[in-house]
Amino acid sequence: MDMNSIMASQLRSLQSTIQLSILNKSLSMGAAVATDMLKSLPDQPVAAHPHKGTAIDVQA
């Protein structure tokens, strides 16, 4: 194997590693931003069920 092919192979490997590293950091930053955005949402009031629990009909 000559020196050029060895260097080209190592360069491809390094580029692949860098691309994966950048992708991983981008995904983790995106997840962190989404988590922060969800945490910053105001609390939503709990809506009562329209008829459940308001009246009890007991007939024998």
N, C-alpha and C positions, 0 to 999 in steps of 0.2 A: 504494500500500500504506500503510495507516495504521500508527501507532506501536505499537498493541496487537498487531497480527499479527506485526510484526517482532520485538517483544520475546518473544512466545509462541514463535516459531520458534527464536530464539536460546536460549530456556530449554529447549526440547525437545532441541536439539543438545547443550547443556551437560549435561543429565541423561543423555543417551545416552553421552556421553564419560565421565562419572563412573561410570556403571554398568559400562562396559567396563573402566575402570581398576580398579575394585574387584574385578571378576571375574578380571582378569589377576593381581592381587596374591594373591587367594585361591587360584587354581590354583598359582601358584609357591610359596606357603607350604605347600600340601598336598603338592606334589612334594618339597619340601625335608624335610618331616616324614617322608614315606614313605622317602626315601633314608636319613635318619638312623636310622629304625627298622630298615631292612634292614642297615645297617652295624653296628648294635648287637647283632644276632643272634649267638649263639655259633657258632663254626665247627662244621659238621656233619662227623662222621667219614665217610670214604669207605668204602662197603660193598664188600666183595670179591664178585666174581661167584661164584655157588654152585658152578659146575663148570668154568668156563673158566680154563685156565692151570694147573690143579692136577695134571693127569695127561696124559701124552702116550702114545698107543697107536700104536706103529709096528709094522705087520705087513707082511711081504713076500709 
